[in-house]
Amino acid sequence: MSKKNLRKIISKMHERLGKIIENNNYDLMSNEVQMYSQRMDRVMLRYLELDLSSSMSSLPEIDHDKKVI
């Protein structure tokens, strides 16, 4: 899944989480809020993994045999 698609999903999940929190009278410890929040955390972690891997691939390779004076 692309980072762009994950950003859209995270945005929609954020909106939904806000509605779930409101529907649960702002009880952040309610089971429904906790479950959806954990689900959203997993999606955000996946996005961060993709972001990190793409930024690491754009770094130049290090030549360990090259002597620095």
Residue, then its C-alpha position, 0 to 999 in steps of 0.5 A: m500500500s502506498k504512503k498516499n493511500l495510508r495518509k488518506i486512511i489515517s485521515k478518515m480513521h482520525e475523523r472516525l475516532g473523534k466520532i467514537i470518542e464523542n459517542n462514548n461521552y469522551d471516555l478515552m478508556s472505553n473499550e470501543v475507543q481503545m480498540y479503534s485507537q489501537r487499530m489506528d496506531r497499527v496503521m500509523l506504524r505501517y505508514l512510519e515504516l514505509d516513510l522510514s524505508s523510503s527515506m533510508s533508500s534515498l541516502p547515499e551508500i557509504d564506502h567503508d574502504k575509502k580512507v579519510i584523511 
